[in-house]
Amino acid sequence: MQEKLILQNKIERGDFARGGETSSKLKELLRKLGVPSDKSRRITIVTYELEMNIIIHSHGGEIQAYISSEKIKVVAADSGPGIEDLEKALQPGFSTADDEVRDMGFGAGMGLNNIQHYSDDVEIETGPGQPTRITATVYL
Amino acid sequence: MTVKELVEKLDLEVVAAGPMDVEISGVYVGDLLSNVMARAEEKNLWITIQGHQNVVAVASLTGVAAVIVVEDFAIEEDAIERAREKDVTILRTPLTAYKLICQLIEIGI
C-alpha cells in the first residue's frame, strides 16, 4: 500500500481546550483501519506529545498522519520559535514550560523522551528562530 | 470489580458518569500527564489531583475505567462537560491518594 494521508489537523498555540483532539482522532481512525492496538497505542502517545508541544511551546502548527502497509508516520510542523538547544531539550526532566503549564501537569520535560521512546524512528529539524518539524514513525 | 461496585463500596462522589459496568484492571497514580499517557493502562483507575479538561483527554486516550480526584480537589466545569461528552467517568473523594489506595487494597483491587 502506498503512503496515504489519513489525518491533517491545525493546532493553535495555547489551545489547551482542544489538547488531545488530534491524537484521539488518529486513535479512532487507526482502530477503524484495524491497526494492532499496541502499535496504535504507541503512535497515539507520540501524537499526544507532539500536539501538546505545539500548544505549549510553538506559535501554532499542524499535524499530519500517514499510513502505508509498513508504517504509521506522524509529522508535526510548527511556525517557530524553534528549540534553542536540542541536546538540552532531549534531557529527561528539562523543560522551558512556565509554572502555570507545569501546575496543569505538563512541562515535566518528558515529552520529547516519550516521543523517542515510543517511536521506532524520530527526526527532529529545528534551530533557534526556526520552525520545528518532527517526523515520528512506528513500523507495523 | 466494576466502577459501580467501587463507587458503592468506597462511597465516592460521582462527578461525571461514563460506563459504570467496566471491570477495573488495576491502578495508576500520577499528576504528570506525560507519565499517565505512557504508563496508565486500559481500564485502570487513575488517581490524581488534576481537575482540568486535559485530564479528560488523557483519560479518554488511555481508556482508563475512571479518574479519581483525591483530596476533594476542584474539578473545572468545562472538564465535567467534556467528560460527559466523551463518556469519561470522574469520581472524587476527600481522602488522600495514600488513604484511598489503602482502601482499594482492602477491597481487593
gemmi code that builds the backbone of each chain (N, CA, C; Angstrom):
import gemmi

chains = {
    "A": [
        ("MET", (0.849, -1.198, 0.000), (0.000, 0.000, 0.000), (0.885, 1.249, 0.000)),
        ("GLN", (0.558, 2.188, -0.863), (1.299, 3.457, -0.909), (0.950, 4.301, 0.309)),
        ("GLU", (1.906, 5.150, 0.689), (1.678, 6.034, 1.827), (0.490, 6.959, 1.550)),
        ("LYS", (-0.403, 7.011, 2.537), (-1.627, 7.773, 2.327), (-1.855, 8.703, 3.505)),
        ("LEU", (-2.200, 9.960, 3.203), (-2.507, 10.924, 4.267), (-3.877, 10.585, 4.854)),
        ("ILE", (-3.920, 10.314, 6.170), (-5.217, 9.974, 6.765), (-5.732, 11.046, 7.728)),
        ("LEU", (-4.851, 11.967, 8.116), (-5.300, 12.981, 9.077), (-4.458, 14.241, 8.933)),
        ("GLN", (-5.127, 15.367, 9.017), (-4.445, 16.655, 8.923), (-5.179, 17.608, 9.852)),
        ("ASN", (-4.508, 18.094, 10.890), (-5.178, 18.945, 11.884), (-4.337, 20.168, 12.197)),
        ("LYS", (-4.950, 21.328, 12.114), (-4.271, 22.566, 12.527), (-4.339, 22.661, 14.053)),
        ("ILE", (-3.254, 23.140, 14.656), (-3.217, 23.265, 16.110), (-2.752, 24.668, 16.479)),
        ("GLU", (-3.505, 25.309, 17.373), (-3.155, 26.681, 17.739), (-2.408, 26.754, 19.056)),
        ("ARG", (-1.552, 27.728, 19.157), (-0.812, 27.966, 20.393), (-1.795, 28.215, 21.541)),
        ("GLY", (-1.558, 27.583, 22.660), (-2.350, 27.858, 23.865), (-3.747, 27.263, 23.866)),
        ("ASP", (-4.072, 26.476, 22.847), (-5.429, 25.927, 22.746), (-5.552, 24.635, 23.559)),
        ("PHE", (-5.416, 24.779, 24.882), (-5.464, 23.608, 25.763), (-6.816, 22.898, 25.692)),
        ("ALA", (-7.864, 23.665, 25.406), (-9.210, 23.077, 25.355), (-9.291, 21.974, 24.307)),
        ("ARG", (-8.474, 22.088, 23.259), (-8.528, 21.054, 22.208), (-7.344, 20.091, 22.281)),
        ("GLY", (-6.566, 20.195, 23.371), (-5.424, 19.290, 23.539), (-5.887, 17.842, 23.603)),
        ("GLY", (-5.304, 17.010, 22.777), (-5.685, 15.595, 22.736), (-6.658, 15.274, 21.615)),
        ("GLU", (-7.146, 16.326, 20.954), (-8.141, 16.093, 19.897), (-7.532, 15.350, 18.704)),
        ("THR", (-6.340, 15.792, 18.285), (-5.689, 15.181, 17.121), (-5.357, 13.714, 17.405)),
        ("SER", (-4.779, 13.457, 18.584), (-4.411, 12.074, 18.893), (-5.655, 11.195, 19.065)),
        ("SER", (-6.745, 11.767, 19.604), (-7.995, 10.996, 19.720), (-8.523, 10.610, 18.348)),
        ("LYS", (-8.495, 11.595, 17.427), (-8.978, 11.321, 16.065), (-8.140, 10.225, 15.407)),
        ("LEU", (-6.812, 10.341, 15.593), (-5.922, 9.355, 14.985), (-6.176, 7.961, 15.565)),
        ("LYS", (-6.352, 7.912, 16.884), (-6.598, 6.621, 17.537), (-7.849, 5.946, 16.958)),
        ("GLU", (-8.898, 6.762, 16.786), (-10.163, 6.252, 16.260), (-9.991, 5.766, 14.809)),
        ("LEU", (-9.266, 6.551, 14.000), (-9.018, 6.160, 12.609), (-8.247, 4.842, 12.536)),
        ("LEU", (-7.229, 4.703, 13.388), (-6.390, 3.502, 13.360), (-7.194, 2.276, 13.810)),
        ("ARG", (-8.107, 2.514, 14.746), (-8.977, 1.408, 15.199), (-9.823, 0.929, 14.022)),
        ("LYS", (-10.394, 1.908, 13.294), (-11.238, 1.558, 12.134), (-10.435, 0.855, 11.047)),
        ("LEU", (-9.162, 1.227, 10.909), (-8.304, 0.609, 9.885), (-7.761, -0.742, 10.334)),
        ("GLY", (-8.061, -1.132, 11.567), (-7.648, -2.440, 12.060), (-6.170, -2.522, 12.436)),
        ("VAL", (-5.569, -1.391, 12.756), (-4.156, -1.387, 13.184), (-4.056, -2.034, 14.572)),
        ("PRO", (-3.080, -2.945, 14.783), (-2.946, -3.607, 16.090), (-2.872, -2.596, 17.230)),
        ("SER", (-3.504, -2.921, 18.368), (-3.672, -1.919, 19.414), (-2.351, -1.484, 20.055)),
        ("ASP", (-1.322, -2.366, 20.072), (-0.047, -1.930, 20.668), (0.631, -0.866, 19.796)),
        ("LYS", (0.526, -1.019, 18.469), (1.103, -0.021, 17.545), (0.306, 1.276, 17.644)),
        ("SER", (-1.002, 1.134, 17.686), (-1.867, 2.292, 17.763), (-1.611, 3.059, 19.060)),
        ("ARG", (-1.429, 2.321, 20.157), (-1.167, 2.954, 21.456), (0.120, 3.769, 21.394)),
        ("ARG", (1.165, 3.181, 20.793), (2.450, 3.880, 20.734), (2.364, 5.168, 19.915)),
        ("ILE", (1.761, 5.093, 18.730), (1.712, 6.294, 17.890), (0.740, 7.322, 18.493)),
        ("THR", (-0.252, 6.857, 19.241), (-1.175, 7.785, 19.904), (-0.461, 8.575, 21.001)),
        ("ILE", (0.375, 7.896, 21.786), (1.163, 8.579, 22.829), (2.067, 9.627, 22.175)),
        ("VAL", (2.744, 9.219, 21.093), (3.653, 10.118, 20.377), (2.890, 11.342, 19.851)),
        ("THR", (1.741, 11.104, 19.257), (0.961, 12.199, 18.667), (0.446, 13.141, 19.747)),
        ("TYR", (0.054, 12.573, 20.887), (-0.395, 13.405, 22.008), (0.723, 14.362, 22.441)),
        ("GLU", (1.926, 13.836, 22.590), (3.062, 14.681, 22.993), (3.358, 15.732, 21.929)),
        ("LEU", (3.292, 15.340, 20.666), (3.562, 16.295, 19.583), (2.537, 17.426, 19.589)),
        ("GLU", (1.263, 17.079, 19.780), (0.261, 18.147, 19.743), (0.349, 19.040, 20.977)),
        ("MET", (0.653, 18.453, 22.153), (0.794, 19.293, 23.340), (2.026, 20.204, 23.214)),
        ("ASN", (3.089, 19.703, 22.587), (4.269, 20.549, 22.356), (3.923, 21.757, 21.494)),
        ("ILE", (3.119, 21.544, 20.461), (2.719, 22.664, 19.598), (1.888, 23.660, 20.415)),
        ("ILE", (0.955, 23.149, 21.225), (0.086, 24.014, 22.033), (0.904, 24.808, 23.065)),
        ("ILE", (1.843, 24.115, 23.728), (2.581, 24.752, 24.825), (3.713, 25.645, 24.312)),
        ("HIS", (4.459, 25.170, 23.329), (5.733, 25.834, 23.007), (5.776, 26.619, 21.695)),
        ("SER", (4.870, 26.364, 20.770), (5.070, 26.938, 19.429), (4.132, 28.113, 19.166)),
        ("HIS", (4.301, 28.717, 18.000), (3.384, 29.770, 17.548), (2.160, 29.152, 16.870)),
        ("GLY", (2.081, 27.856, 16.845), (0.989, 27.171, 16.156), (1.552, 26.296, 15.064)),
        ("GLY", (0.790, 25.298, 14.661), (1.305, 24.398, 13.630), (0.271, 23.414, 13.151)),
        ("GLU", (0.765, 22.321, 12.638), (-0.126, 21.336, 12.034), (0.441, 19.931, 12.227)),
        ("ILE", (-0.462, 18.978, 12.373), (-0.034, 17.578, 12.441), (-0.660, 16.817, 11.283)),
        ("GLN", (0.172, 16.025, 10.630), (-0.324, 15.157, 9.565), (0.041, 13.719, 9.910)),
        ("ALA", (-0.857, 12.802, 9.601), (-0.572, 11.388, 9.821), (-0.722, 10.630, 8.513)),
        ("TYR", (0.241, 9.747, 8.284), (0.257, 8.947, 7.053), (0.309, 7.481, 7.419)),
        ("ILE", (-0.304, 6.661, 6.587), (-0.193, 5.214, 6.815), (0.148, 4.514, 5.506)),
        ("SER", (0.953, 3.466, 5.622), (1.210, 2.573, 4.481), (1.193, 1.162, 5.049)),
        ("SER", (1.466, 0.173, 4.213), (1.446, -1.195, 4.749), (2.599, -1.433, 5.722)),
        ("GLU", (3.655, -0.596, 5.634), (4.812, -0.809, 6.529), (4.796, 0.024, 7.789)),
        ("LYS", (4.162, 1.209, 7.724), (4.359, 2.109, 8.867), (3.252, 3.138, 9.036)),
        ("ILE", (3.232, 3.714, 10.244), (2.424, 4.907, 10.500), (3.439, 6.021, 10.739)),
        ("LYS", (3.233, 7.152, 10.053), (4.173, 8.261, 10.187), (3.400, 9.515, 10.575)),
        ("VAL", (3.870, 10.192, 11.617), (3.218, 11.433, 12.039), (4.221, 12.576, 11.892)),
        ("VAL", (3.782, 13.639, 11.217), (4.639, 14.799, 11.017), (4.021, 15.993, 11.742)),
        ("ALA", (4.783, 16.573, 12.685), (4.322, 17.760, 13.399), (5.184, 18.928, 12.967)),
        ("ALA", (4.574, 19.927, 12.341), (5.342, 21.072, 11.836), (4.749, 22.342, 12.411)),
        ("ASP", (5.602, 23.184, 12.988), (5.100, 24.450, 13.522), (5.821, 25.617, 12.871)),
        ("SER", (5.398, 26.829, 13.216), (5.985, 28.011, 12.571), (6.999, 28.701, 13.493)),
        ("GLY", (7.576, 27.978, 14.412), (8.592, 28.522, 15.309), (8.065, 28.610, 16.722)),
        ("PRO", (8.869, 29.067, 17.648), (10.145, 29.774, 17.519), (11.371, 28.864, 17.475)),
        ("GLY", (11.202, 27.563, 17.391), (12.359, 26.681, 17.328), (12.887, 26.311, 18.701)),
        ("ILE", (13.612, 25.202, 18.739), (14.188, 24.738, 20.009), (15.611, 25.299, 20.110)),
        ("GLU", (15.838, 26.049, 21.170), (17.103, 26.768, 21.369), (18.281, 25.787, 21.408)),
        ("ASP", (18.159, 24.784, 22.266), (19.255, 23.840, 22.477), (18.669, 22.425, 22.499)),
        ("LEU", (18.736, 21.778, 21.353), (18.070, 20.486, 21.202), (18.637, 19.428, 22.148)),
        ("GLU", (19.947, 19.473, 22.334), (20.584, 18.479, 23.203), (20.014, 18.560, 24.626)),
        ("LYS", (19.863, 19.810, 25.099), (19.284, 20.041, 26.426), (17.821, 19.600, 26.455)),
        ("ALA", (17.087, 19.973, 25.404), (15.647, 19.674, 25.341), (15.390, 18.173, 25.379)),
        ("LEU", (16.392, 17.408, 24.940), (16.224, 15.949, 24.915), (16.571, 15.295, 26.254)),
        ("GLN", (17.121, 16.095, 27.184), (17.430, 15.523, 28.501), (16.143, 15.337, 29.287)),
        ("PRO", (15.922, 14.130, 29.847), (14.704, 13.905, 30.625), (14.611, 14.921, 31.762)),
        ("GLY", (13.458, 15.542, 31.923), (13.264, 16.486, 33.018), (13.540, 17.932, 32.638)),
        ("PHE", (14.183, 18.159, 31.483), (14.428, 19.544, 31.067), (13.198, 20.097, 30.366)),
        ("SER", (12.740, 21.275, 30.795), (11.599, 21.904, 30.140), (11.690, 23.410, 30.246)),
        ("THR", (11.153, 24.104, 29.248), (11.107, 25.572, 29.298), (9.686, 26.051, 29.614)),
        ("ALA", (8.794, 25.114, 29.960), (7.391, 25.484, 30.229), (7.288, 26.345, 31.485)),
        ("ASP", (6.303, 27.253, 31.508), (6.147, 28.125, 32.677), (5.374, 27.410, 33.799)),
        ("ASP", (5.305, 28.083, 34.975), (4.719, 27.451, 36.164), (3.250, 27.091, 35.980)),
        ("GLU", (2.515, 27.964, 35.286), (1.088, 27.715, 35.111), (0.860, 26.399, 34.363)),
        ("VAL", (1.661, 26.217, 33.314), (1.567, 24.999, 32.499), (2.011, 23.777, 33.321)),
        ("ARG", (3.038, 23.973, 34.137), (3.525, 22.868, 34.978), (2.479, 22.452, 36.011)),
        ("ASP", (1.771, 23.455, 36.555), (0.722, 23.145, 37.533), (-0.367, 22.258, 36.936)),
        ("MET", (-0.537, 22.362, 35.616), (-1.549, 21.521, 34.956), (-1.035, 20.107, 34.696)),
        ("GLY", (0.217, 19.855, 35.054), (0.763, 18.511, 34.860), (1.495, 18.353, 33.537)),
        ("PHE", (1.762, 19.507, 32.889), (2.573, 19.467, 31.670), (3.967, 19.981, 32.015)),
        ("GLY", (4.835, 20.008, 30.991), (6.138, 20.633, 31.169), (7.021, 19.900, 32.152)),
        ("ALA", (6.862, 18.582, 32.230), (7.695, 17.794, 33.131), (9.001, 17.395, 32.447)),
        ("GLY", (9.167, 17.839, 31.214), (10.392, 17.510, 30.497), (10.434, 16.055, 30.046)),
        ("MET", (9.266, 15.485, 29.791), (9.182, 14.082, 29.382), (8.664, 13.926, 27.950)),
        ("GLY", (8.202, 15.021, 27.367), (7.528, 14.940, 26.067), (8.399, 14.366, 24.969)),
        ("LEU", (9.552, 15.003, 24.727), (10.428, 14.521, 23.655), (10.952, 13.117, 23.968)),
        ("ASN", (11.138, 12.828, 25.270), (11.598, 11.483, 25.644), (10.542, 10.428, 25.345)),
        ("ASN", (9.290, 10.771, 25.648), (8.209, 9.850, 25.306), (8.142, 9.634, 23.796)),
        ("ILE", (8.317, 10.725, 23.044), (8.267, 10.614, 21.577), (9.369, 9.665, 21.095)),
        ("GLN", (10.564, 9.826, 21.637), (11.681, 8.946, 21.228), (11.444, 7.508, 21.673)),
        ("HIS", (10.941, 7.371, 22.900), (10.770, 6.030, 23.469), (9.726, 5.205, 22.716)),
        ("TYR", (8.620, 5.857, 22.337), (7.509, 5.098, 21.749), (7.540, 5.044, 20.221)),
        ("SER", (8.466, 5.792, 19.585), (8.598, 5.721, 18.126), (9.700, 4.734, 17.783)),
        ("ASP", (9.652, 4.198, 16.555), (10.781, 3.392, 16.071), (11.842, 4.309, 15.479)),
        ("ASP", (11.398, 5.474, 15.020), (12.279, 6.365, 14.293), (11.789, 7.805, 14.499)),
        ("VAL", (12.696, 8.721, 14.859), (12.307, 10.132, 15.030), (13.320, 11.032, 14.339)),
        ("GLU", (12.817, 12.012, 13.608), (13.692, 13.026, 13.014), (13.241, 14.379, 13.517)),
        ("ILE", (14.186, 15.166, 14.035), (13.832, 16.492, 14.534), (14.625, 17.539, 13.762)),
        ("GLU", (13.909, 18.427, 13.092), (14.565, 19.545, 12.403), (14.143, 20.823, 13.117)),
        ("THR", (15.107, 21.531, 13.675), (14.798, 22.753, 14.411), (16.047, 23.606, 14.578)),
        ("GLY", (15.893, 24.753, 15.185), (17.007, 25.639, 15.488), (16.431, 26.936, 16.021)),
        ("PRO", (17.245, 27.727, 16.722), (16.734, 28.987, 17.265), (16.142, 29.866, 16.161)),
        ("GLY", (14.916, 30.330, 16.378), (14.253, 31.191, 15.398), (13.725, 30.462, 14.177)),
        ("GLN", (13.835, 29.134, 14.189), (13.414, 28.323, 13.033), (12.090, 27.620, 13.334)),
        ("PRO", (11.379, 27.209, 12.301), (10.250, 26.314, 12.561), (10.777, 24.959, 13.059)),
        ("THR", (9.948, 24.220, 13.755), (10.333, 22.870, 14.166), (9.482, 21.868, 13.395)),
        ("ARG", (10.145, 20.820, 12.934), (9.431, 19.774, 12.213), (9.898, 18.426, 12.781)),
        ("ILE", (8.968, 17.689, 13.346), (9.313, 16.387, 13.923), (8.552, 15.303, 13.167)),
        ("THR", (9.297, 14.327, 12.700), (8.693, 13.201, 11.994), (8.907, 11.946, 12.829)),
        ("ALA", (7.824, 11.330, 13.257), (7.915, 10.132, 14.103), (7.247, 8.964, 13.394)),
        ("THR", (7.922, 7.816, 13.445), (7.424, 6.649, 12.721), (7.303, 5.441, 13.647)),
        ("VAL", (6.197, 4.726, 13.500), (6.060, 3.415, 14.139), (5.862, 2.404, 13.015)),
        ("TYR", (6.724, 1.386, 12.988), (6.613, 0.371, 11.932), (5.560, -0.665, 12.294)),
        ("LEU", (4.810, -1.072, 11.295), (3.734, -2.048, 11.535), (4.277, -3.472, 11.452)),
    ],
    "B": [
        ("MET", (-13.854, -6.187, 39.894), (-14.845, -5.254, 40.425), (-15.154, -4.167, 39.398)),
        ("THR", (-16.425, -3.807, 39.304), (-16.800, -2.754, 38.345), (-16.701, -1.380, 39.013)),
        ("VAL", (-16.749, -0.350, 38.180), (-16.696, 1.027, 38.687), (-17.899, 1.286, 39.602)),
        ("LYS", (-19.042, 0.763, 39.207), (-20.271, 0.955, 40.004), (-20.104, 0.355, 41.405)),
        ("GLU", (-19.581, -0.862, 41.461), (-19.370, -1.520, 42.764), (-18.371, -0.735, 43.616)),
        ("LEU", (-17.328, -0.213, 42.946), (-16.315, 0.570, 43.651), (-16.920, 1.827, 44.288)),
        ("VAL", (-17.746, 2.511, 43.492), (-18.390, 3.748, 43.972), (-19.222, 3.452, 45.222)),
        ("GLU", (-19.960, 2.338, 45.183), (-20.815, 1.976, 46.326), (-19.979, 1.595, 47.542)),
        ("LYS", (-18.933, 0.803, 47.319), (-18.113, 0.317, 48.436), (-17.376, 1.450, 49.138)),
        ("LEU", (-16.824, 2.397, 48.357), (-15.993, 3.446, 48.967), (-16.709, 4.791, 49.063)),
        ("ASP", (-17.998, 4.767, 48.730), (-18.815, 5.975, 48.843), (-18.169, 7.171, 48.136)),
        ("LEU", (-17.814, 6.961, 46.862), (-17.150, 8.020, 46.091), (-18.206, 8.936, 45.464)),
        ("GLU", (-17.849, 10.194, 45.317), (-18.746, 11.134, 44.650), (-18.640, 10.927, 43.137)),
        ("VAL", (-19.775, 10.783, 42.462), (-19.754, 10.637, 41.007), (-19.922, 12.031, 40.402)),
        ("VAL", (-18.844, 12.545, 39.831), (-18.870, 13.899, 39.262), (-19.356, 13.843, 37.811)),
        ("ALA", (-18.902, 12.826, 37.084), (-19.386, 12.577, 35.721), (-19.449, 11.068, 35.546)),
        ("ALA", (-20.574, 10.600, 35.042), (-20.759, 9.146, 34.929), (-20.615, 8.696, 33.488)),
        ("GLY", (-19.559, 7.940, 33.204), (-19.397, 7.275, 31.915), (-19.909, 5.847, 32.093)),
        ("PRO", (-19.347, 4.882, 31.381), (-19.758, 3.484, 31.558), (-19.370, 2.978, 32.959)),
        ("MET", (-20.376, 2.589, 33.762), (-20.116, 2.234, 35.155), (-19.932, 0.724, 35.345)),
        ("ASP", (-20.190, -0.049, 34.286), (-20.083, -1.505, 34.430), (-18.731, -2.032, 33.945)),
        ("VAL", (-17.762, -1.113, 33.754), (-16.419, -1.513, 33.307), (-15.697, -2.237, 34.445)),
        ("GLU", (-15.068, -3.347, 34.110), (-14.299, -4.122, 35.083), (-12.931, -3.458, 35.278)),
        ("ILE", (-12.588, -3.130, 36.514), (-11.343, -2.404, 36.805), (-10.139, -3.356, 36.718)),
        ("SER", (-9.069, -2.899, 36.017), (-7.930, -3.799, 35.783), (-6.708, -3.478, 36.642)),
        ("GLY", (-6.744, -2.387, 37.390), (-5.567, -2.018, 38.173), (-5.609, -0.527, 38.457)),
        ("VAL", (-4.470, 0.010, 38.927), (-4.473, 1.410, 39.366), (-3.199, 2.114, 38.880)),
        ("TYR", (-3.326, 3.351, 38.462), (-2.156, 4.185, 38.203), (-2.340, 5.514, 38.940)),
        ("VAL", (-1.280, 5.963, 39.608), (-1.343, 7.223, 40.355), (-0.386, 8.218, 39.719)),
        ("GLY", (-0.872, 9.424, 39.380), (0.056, 10.402, 38.824), (-0.610, 11.700, 38.428)),
        ("ASP", (0.160, 12.780, 38.510), (-0.339, 14.104, 38.148), (0.361, 14.673, 36.923)),
        ("LEU", (1.429, 14.016, 36.480), (2.130, 14.469, 35.279), (1.536, 13.744, 34.077)),
        ("LEU", (0.917, 14.523, 33.195), (0.106, 13.910, 32.149), (0.922, 13.053, 31.183)),
        ("SER", (2.169, 13.447, 30.918), (3.011, 12.632, 30.031), (3.235, 11.236, 30.615)),
        ("ASN", (3.446, 11.199, 31.920), (3.644, 9.903, 32.572), (2.377, 9.065, 32.530)),
        ("VAL", (1.267, 9.726, 32.777), (-0.007, 8.998, 32.759), (-0.264, 8.440, 31.365)),
        ("MET", (-0.024, 9.282, 30.340), (-0.203, 8.824, 28.954), (0.618, 7.565, 28.694)),
        ("ALA", (1.856, 7.588, 29.198), (2.781, 6.493, 28.897), (2.522, 5.263, 29.767)),
        ("ARG", (2.064, 5.445, 30.990), (2.049, 4.334, 31.937), (0.679, 3.781, 32.303)),
        ("ALA", (-0.356, 4.621, 32.263), (-1.683, 4.122, 32.655), (-2.171, 3.122, 31.612)),
        ("GLU", (-2.781, 2.054, 32.075), (-3.266, 1.039, 31.146), (-4.783, 1.076, 31.064)),
        ("GLU", (-5.262, 0.496, 29.978), (-6.696, 0.464, 29.758), (-7.422, -0.128, 30.970)),
        ("LYS", (-8.516, 0.494, 31.329), (-9.379, 0.040, 32.432), (-8.738, 0.151, 33.816)),
        ("ASN", (-7.621, 0.863, 33.896), (-7.062, 1.209, 35.209), (-7.942, 2.272, 35.861)),
        ("LEU", (-7.798, 2.386, 37.193), (-8.278, 3.583, 37.871), (-7.114, 4.562, 37.841)),
        ("TRP", (-7.376, 5.809, 37.519), (-6.315, 6.817, 37.515), (-6.575, 7.782, 38.668)),
        ("ILE", (-5.635, 7.776, 39.620), (-5.760, 8.631, 40.800), (-4.893, 9.874, 40.613)),
        ("THR", (-5.502, 11.057, 40.797), (-4.790, 12.314, 40.540), (-5.373, 13.454, 41.365)),
        ("ILE", (-4.674, 14.597, 41.357), (-5.258, 15.814, 41.930), (-5.643, 16.793, 40.823)),
        ("GLN", (-5.368, 16.431, 39.575), (-5.673, 17.335, 38.455), (-7.167, 17.307, 38.147)),
        ("GLY", (-7.745, 18.480, 37.919), (-9.177, 18.515, 37.627), (-9.524, 19.422, 36.463)),
        ("HIS", (-8.624, 19.522, 35.473), (-8.913, 20.372, 34.314), (-9.212, 19.500, 33.101)),
        ("GLN", (-9.607, 20.153, 31.996), (-10.169, 19.362, 30.903), (-9.156, 18.491, 30.159)),
        ("ASN", (-7.862, 18.782, 30.286), (-6.890, 17.911, 29.629), (-6.826, 16.539, 30.283)),
        ("VAL", (-7.292, 16.470, 31.542), (-7.390, 15.181, 32.221), (-8.367, 14.272, 31.463)),
        ("VAL", (-9.429, 14.882, 30.971), (-10.436, 14.104, 30.242), (-9.842, 13.551, 28.947)),
        ("ALA", (-9.046, 14.390, 28.255), (-8.402, 13.934, 27.017), (-7.484, 12.749, 27.299)),
        ("VAL", (-6.692, 12.850, 28.359), (-5.758, 11.769, 28.688), (-6.531, 10.509, 29.125)),
        ("ALA", (-7.589, 10.701, 29.893), (-8.399, 9.553, 30.343), (-9.012, 8.846, 29.140)),
        ("SER", (-9.491, 9.626, 28.204), (-10.128, 9.065, 27.030), (-9.104, 8.344, 26.144)),
        ("LEU", (-7.920, 8.955, 25.979), (-6.878, 8.347, 25.142), (-6.328, 7.059, 25.746)),
        ("THR", (-6.167, 7.037, 27.050), (-5.606, 5.843, 27.681), (-6.692, 4.789, 27.923)),
        ("GLY", (-7.937, 5.215, 27.898), (-9.036, 4.258, 28.094), (-9.163, 3.777, 29.527)),
        ("VAL", (-8.816, 4.657, 30.491), (-8.942, 4.241, 31.898), (-10.417, 4.042, 32.264)),
        ("ALA", (-10.656, 3.225, 33.287), (-12.026, 2.929, 33.712), (-12.661, 4.153, 34.374)),
        ("ALA", (-11.853, 4.877, 35.141), (-12.347, 6.087, 35.807), (-11.173, 6.913, 36.301)),
        ("VAL", (-11.423, 8.220, 36.423), (-10.460, 9.113, 37.064), (-10.976, 9.316, 38.485)),
        ("ILE", (-10.087, 9.199, 39.479), (-10.494, 9.544, 40.842), (-9.677, 10.749, 41.295)),
        ("VAL", (-10.364, 11.863, 41.515), (-9.708, 13.077, 42.003), (-9.727, 13.017, 43.532)),
        ("VAL", (-8.531, 13.084, 44.121), (-8.426, 12.923, 45.577), (-8.358, 14.286, 46.277)),
        ("GLU", (-8.447, 14.240, 47.598), (-8.371, 15.429, 48.468), (-9.375, 16.499, 48.080)),
        ("ASP", (-10.493, 16.060, 47.504), (-11.558, 16.985, 47.096), (-11.069, 18.163, 46.267)),
        ("PHE", (-10.040, 17.912, 45.440), (-9.535, 18.983, 44.570), (-10.652, 19.457, 43.637)),
        ("ALA", (-10.588, 20.734, 43.266), (-11.616, 21.312, 42.394), (-11.569, 20.660, 41.010)),
        ("ILE", (-12.754, 20.451, 40.445), (-12.845, 19.942, 39.079), (-13.542, 21.023, 38.258)),
        ("GLU", (-12.866, 21.484, 37.216), (-13.398, 22.610, 36.451), (-14.666, 22.211, 35.703)),
        ("GLU", (-15.561, 23.199, 35.568), (-16.859, 22.963, 34.932), (-16.692, 22.436, 33.501)),
        ("ASP", (-15.744, 23.032, 32.754), (-15.569, 22.572, 31.365), (-14.988, 21.149, 31.304)),
        ("ALA", (-14.296, 20.753, 32.376), (-13.793, 19.367, 32.426), (-14.964, 18.401, 32.596)),
        ("ILE", (-15.923, 18.788, 33.434), (-17.088, 17.930, 33.680), (-17.922, 17.801, 32.397)),
        ("GLU", (-18.082, 18.942, 31.737), (-18.834, 18.938, 30.483), (-18.162, 18.028, 29.447)),
        ("ARG", (-16.830, 18.198, 29.329), (-16.062, 17.398, 28.371), (-16.153, 15.907, 28.725)),
        ("ALA", (-16.121, 15.596, 30.001), (-16.198, 14.199, 30.437), (-17.533, 13.587, 30.019)),
        ("ARG", (-18.601, 14.367, 30.150), (-19.930, 13.863, 29.757), (-19.966, 13.609, 28.264)),
        ("GLU", (-19.375, 14.531, 27.490), (-19.323, 14.366, 26.030), (-18.552, 13.113, 25.643)),
        ("LYS", (-17.430, 12.891, 26.334), (-16.510, 11.817, 25.946), (-16.783, 10.519, 26.692)),
        ("ASP", (-17.837, 10.505, 27.521), (-18.174, 9.283, 28.255), (-17.059, 8.844, 29.209)),
        ("VAL", (-16.453, 9.820, 29.867), (-15.384, 9.527, 30.822), (-15.957, 9.659, 32.235)),
        ("THR", (-15.662, 8.680, 33.078), (-16.145, 8.732, 34.454), (-15.148, 9.486, 35.331)),
        ("ILE", (-15.652, 10.497, 36.055), (-14.813, 11.195, 37.039), (-15.440, 11.019, 38.414)),
        ("LEU", (-14.641, 10.527, 39.346), (-15.091, 10.325, 40.724), (-14.258, 11.225, 41.623)),
        ("ARG", (-14.747, 11.437, 42.839), (-13.982, 12.300, 43.739), (-14.133, 11.798, 45.172)),
        ("THR", (-13.077, 12.049, 45.966), (-13.077, 11.651, 47.372), (-12.284, 12.678, 48.186)),
        ("PRO", (-12.668, 12.871, 49.450), (-11.851, 13.743, 50.309), (-10.554, 13.069, 50.762)),
        ("LEU", (-10.446, 11.756, 50.579), (-9.266, 11.014, 51.040), (-8.004, 11.454, 50.293)),
        ("THR", (-6.846, 11.254, 50.925), (-5.577, 11.439, 50.214), (-5.373, 10.222, 49.313)),
        ("ALA", (-4.445, 10.360, 48.356), (-4.158, 9.236, 47.460), (-3.757, 8.011, 48.283)),
        ("TYR", (-2.923, 8.215, 49.293), (-2.444, 7.101, 50.112), (-3.606, 6.374, 50.808)),
        ("LYS", (-4.477, 7.156, 51.443), (-5.591, 6.536, 52.179), (-6.562, 5.837, 51.226)),
        ("LEU", (-6.772, 6.444, 50.059), (-7.645, 5.812, 49.070), (-7.046, 4.477, 48.625)),
        ("ILE", (-5.738, 4.475, 48.375), (-5.081, 3.256, 47.898), (-5.150, 2.159, 48.973)),
        ("CYS", (-4.985, 2.541, 50.229), (-5.130, 1.558, 51.317), (-6.516, 0.907, 51.254)),
        ("GLN", (-7.529, 1.727, 51.025), (-8.897, 1.187, 50.947), (-9.077, 0.309, 49.708)),
        ("LEU", (-8.452, 0.721, 48.601), (-8.545, -0.083, 47.373), (-7.937, -1.461, 47.600)),
        ("ILE", (-6.815, -1.488, 48.314), (-6.159, -2.775, 48.602), (-7.072, -3.628, 49.494)),
        ("GLU", (-7.662, -2.978, 50.472), (-8.564, -3.686, 51.397), (-9.721, -4.372, 50.670)),
        ("ILE", (-10.254, -3.709, 49.625), (-11.390, -4.315, 48.912), (-10.932, -5.184, 47.742)),
        ("GLY", (-9.622, -5.387, 47.627), (-9.122, -6.387, 46.680), (-8.756, -5.872, 45.298)),
        ("ILE", (-8.542, -4.564, 45.158), (-8.103, -4.045, 43.840), (-6.579, -3.920, 43.835)),
    ],
}
model = gemmi.Model(1)
for chain_id, residues in chains.items():
    chain = gemmi.Chain(chain_id)
    for i, (resn, *xyz) in enumerate(residues, 1):
        res = gemmi.Residue()
        res.name, res.seqid = resn, gemmi.SeqId(i, " ")
        for name, pos in zip(("N", "CA", "C"), xyz):
            atom = gemmi.Atom()
            atom.name, atom.element = name, gemmi.Element(name[0])
            atom.pos, atom.b_iso = gemmi.Position(*pos), 0.0
            res.add_atom(atom)
        chain.add_residue(res)
    model.add_chain(chain)
structure = gemmi.Structure()
structure.add_model(model)
structure.setup_entities()
